[in-house]
């Protein structure tokens, strides 16, 4: 992805270094362990899971990247991707006679707190609708390359754009609509709604890539392949097979590898918001 010299976002909270000292923000006990395990399924809106966990106090910092030298390229890259999503979604909302409210992205190390509760790096990137922030420990970028075999900057861009996709869903009121169904449905039935929500966020990530390419010519050869490798690597079927040796479709919360790749590709190829309506996702 061509990103050097592009605008960086002003909606960055750099909390790196604030989670050290061995204190896990999510608290101890079985609840924390369960949430950490769920972190294997990256990219999920985990507000419903995290609200029950204790949230500690944490000093806030002013938006923007900390001075970490010119080699802090991953943080700079993430900031450029966030800025690009701001530009794309602002224009899409404008064309639909709406105003886009930009999310904040918090970078952290090891552990942090959000309006949805505590979090650790083991959860992977996530979006909290309660404070409209995306949270990411940049060590996940290394994990994406080494554990999930998805190298390349654009794999990271896909993950960031996916989380911003959850923010778009929140602004549209979809997140609240899905959350209201939690107490009315069985776990298997609710999981199906969660899958649709995650696949739409993948579509939105592809939609961003489409418009970023048209407006700024950011995508380079191999970028789409990198994003698709990432989408493939974090499908529910692939993760379940690797973790337990078998697949339980009723436990899917994000969609299969094939579904995730399909909806990201559809967003990129069509660039049409109407092609990814929640009711049409399957």
C-alpha positions in Angstrom: 0.0 0.0 0.0 1.3 3.4 -1.0 1.1 5.4 2.2 4.3 7.5 2.7 3.5 11.2 2.6 -0.3 10.6 3.0 -2.2 12.4 5.8 -2.2 10.9 9.2 -5.3 10.9 11.4 -5.7 13.3 14.3 -8.0 10.8 16.0 -5.2 8.7 17.6 -4.8 8.0 21.3 -1.3 6.5 21.8 -1.4 4.6 25.1 1.5 2.4 24.4 3.6 1.8 27.5 0.7 2.4 29.8 -0.2 -1.3 30.2 3.1 -2.5 31.5 3.9 -3.8 35.0 2.1 -7.1 34.7 -1.4 -5.8 35.6 -4.1 -7.2 33.4 -6.8 -4.6 32.9 -9.6 -7.2 32.5 -9.2 -8.5 36.1 -8.7 -12.1 37.2 -10.9 -15.1 37.3 -12.8 -17.3 34.9 -14.5 -14.4 33.1 -11.1 -12.9 32.1 -9.9 -16.3 30.9 -13.0 -16.8 28.8 -12.7 -13.4 27.2 -9.0 -14.1 26.4 -10.0 -17.3 24.6 -12.6 -15.5 22.6 -9.8 -13.2 21.6 -8.7 -15.9 19.2 -11.5 -14.8 17.0 -10.2 -11.3 16.0 -12.2 -8.3 15.0 -15.4 -9.0 17.1 -17.5 -6.3 18.7 -17.0 -7.6 22.2 -18.9 -5.0 24.2 -21.5 -7.4 25.4 -18.8 -9.7 26.8 -16.7 -7.0 28.3 -19.3 -5.0 30.2 -19.4 -7.5 33.0 -15.7 -7.3 33.7 -14.2 -4.7 36.0 -12.8 -1.6 34.6 -9.9 0.2 36.4 -8.7 3.8 36.2 -6.3 4.9 33.5 -4.7 8.2 32.8 -5.7 9.6 29.4 -3.3 11.1 26.9 -3.8 13.8 24.3 -4.7 12.5 20.8 -1.7 11.8 18.5 1.3 9.6 18.2 3.9 9.7 20.9 7.4 10.6 19.8 9.0 7.2 19.2 11.4 8.1 16.4 11.1 7.9 12.6 11.2 4.1 12.6 7.8 3.7 14.3 6.4 2.9 10.9 3.6 0.6 11.9 1.9 3.2 14.1 2.3 5.8 11.4 0.8 3.4 8.8 -2.2 2.6 11.0 -2.7 6.4 11.4 -2.6 6.9 7.7 -5.2 4.0 7.2 -7.5 5.6 9.8 -7.2 8.9 8.0 -8.1 7.3 4.7 -11.2 5.6 6.2 -12.2 9.1 7.5 -12.0 10.6 4.0 -13.9 7.7 2.4 -16.7 7.4 4.9 -17.1 11.1 5.2 -17.8 11.3 1.5 -20.1 8.2 1.5 -22.1 9.6 4.3 -22.3 13.1 2.6 -23.7 11.5 -0.6 -26.4 9.8 1.6 -27.3 13.2 3.3 -25.7 12.2 6.6 -22.8 13.3 8.7 -19.9 10.9 9.5 -18.7 11.0 13.1 -15.1 9.9 13.1 -14.0 7.2 15.6 -10.9 7.4 17.7 -8.3 4.7 17.5 -6.3 3.8 20.7 -3.0 2.1 20.4 -2.0 0.2 23.5 0.4 -2.4 24.8 -0.5 -5.4 26.9 -3.7 -4.0 28.5 -6.0 -1.0 28.5 -9.5 0.0 29.6 -12.4 1.0 27.5 -16.0 2.1 28.0 -16.9 -1.6 27.3 -14.6 -2.8 30.1 -11.0 -4.0 30.3 -9.0 -5.4 27.5 -5.8 -7.2 26.8 -3.7 -7.7 23.7 -4.9 -11.4 23.6 -8.3 -10.2 22.5 -7.0 -8.8 19.2 -8.3 -5.5 17.7 -11.9 -4.6 18.6 -14.4 -1.8 18.5 -16.3 -0.5 21.5 -19.6 1.2 20.5 -20.0 2.8 24.0 -17.1 5.2 23.4 -16.8 4.9 19.6 -13.2 3.8 19.7 -11.1 1.2 17.9 -8.5 -0.6 20.1 -5.4 -2.2 18.8 -2.2 -3.5 20.3 0.3 -3.2 17.5 1.9 -6.5 18.5 -1.1 -8.0 16.6 0.5 -6.8 13.4 3.4 -9.1 14.1 1.0 -11.9 15.0 -0.9 -11.4 11.8 2.3 -11.9 9.9 3.8 -14.8 11.9 0.9 -16.7 13.4 -1.7 -16.1 10.6 0.7 -16.1 7.7 -0.7 -12.9 6.4 2.3 -10.6 5.7 2.1 -7.1 4.2 0.9 -3.8 5.3 -2.5 -4.2 3.5 -3.4 -7.1 5.8 -3.1 -4.6 8.7 -5.1 -2.1 6.7 -7.9 -4.7 6.2 -8.1 -5.3 10.0 -8.3 -1.5 10.8 -10.9 -0.9 8.1 -12.9 -3.9 9.4 -13.0 -2.4 12.9 -14.0 1.0 11.4 -16.7 -0.9 9.6 -18.2 -1.8 13.0 -18.2 1.9 13.8 -20.2 2.6 10.6 -22.6 -0.1 11.8 -22.9 1.7 15.1 -23.6 5.0 13.5 -26.3 3.3 11.4 -28.0 1.9 14.5 -27.3 -1.7 13.4 -25.1 -2.6 16.4 -27.8 -1.7 18.8 -30.5 -3.6 16.9 -28.4 -6.8 16.9 -27.5 -6.4 20.6 -31.2 -6.1 21.5 -31.7 -9.6 20.1 -29.2 -11.2 22.5 -31.6 -12.0 25.3 -34.4 -13.2 22.9 -32.5 -15.8 20.9 -30.6 -19.0 21.6 -26.9 -18.8 21.4 -26.8 -20.5 18.0 -29.4 -18.1 16.6 -27.6 -15.0 18.0 -24.4 -16.3 16.5 -25.9 -16.2 13.1 -26.7 -12.5 13.6 -23.1 -11.9 14.7 -21.8 -13.6 11.6 -23.9 -11.3 9.4 -22.6 -8.3 11.3 -19.0 -9.4 10.9 -19.3 -10.2 7.2 -20.9 -6.8 6.6 -17.8 -5.2 8.4 -15.7 -7.2 5.9 -17.7 -5.8 3.1 -17.3 -2.3 4.5 -13.5 -2.9 4.6 -13.6 -3.8 0.9 -15.7 -0.8 0.2 -13.1 1.5 1.8 -10.4 -0.1 -0.3 -12.4 0.5 -3.5 -12.8 4.2 -2.8 -9.3 4.7 -1.4 -8.0 3.3 -4.6 -10.2 5.5 -6.8 -9.5 8.7 -4.9 -5.9 8.3 -3.9 -4.5 5.3 -5.9 -3.2 3.7 -2.7 -3.3 0.1 -3.6 -0.3 -1.6 -5.0 0.2 -5.1 -6.6 -0.1 -7.8 -4.0 -2.2 -5.7 -1.6 -5.5 -7.4 -2.3 -3.9 -10.8 -2.0 -2.5 -9.8 1.5 -6.0 -8.7 2.6 -7.6 -11.9 1.4 -4.9 -14.0 3.1 -5.8 -12.2 6.4 -9.5 -12.7 5.8 -8.9 -16.4 5.1 -6.7 -16.9 8.1 -9.3 -15.6 10.6 -12.3 -17.5 9.4 -14.2 -19.4 12.1 -13.8 -22.7 10.4 -10.0 -22.4 10.0 -9.6 -21.1 13.6 -11.7 -23.9 15.1 -10.0 -26.6 13.0 -6.6 -25.4 14.2 -7.7 -25.0 17.9 -9.7 -28.1 18.4 -9.4 -30.3 15.4 -13.0 -30.1 14.3 -15.6 -27.5 13.2 -18.9 -26.5 15.0 -20.9 -24.3 12.6 -23.4 -23.3 15.3 -20.5 -21.7 17.2 -19.4 -19.5 14.3 -19.5 -15.8 15.2 -17.5 -14.3 12.3 -18.1 -16.5 9.3 -16.0 -19.0 7.3 -12.8 -18.1 5.5 -14.6 -18.3 2.2 -17.4 -16.0 3.4 -15.0 -13.4 4.8 -13.0 -13.3 1.6 -16.2 -13.2 -0.5 -17.6 -10.2 1.2 -14.4 -8.2 1.4 -13.9 -8.9 -2.4 -17.5 -7.9 -3.1 -17.1 -4.6 -1.3 -13.9 -3.9 -3.2 -15.2 -4.9 -6.6 -18.6 -3.1 -6.4 -17.8 0.0 -4.3 -21.6 0.2 -3.8 -22.9 0.6 -0.3 -26.3 -1.0 -1.3 -24.6 -4.3 -2.3 -23.8 -5.0 1.4 -27.1 -4.5 3.2 -27.3 -6.4 6.4 -30.4 -8.4 5.4 -28.7 -9.6 2.3 -25.5 -10.9 4.0 -25.2 -14.7 4.1 
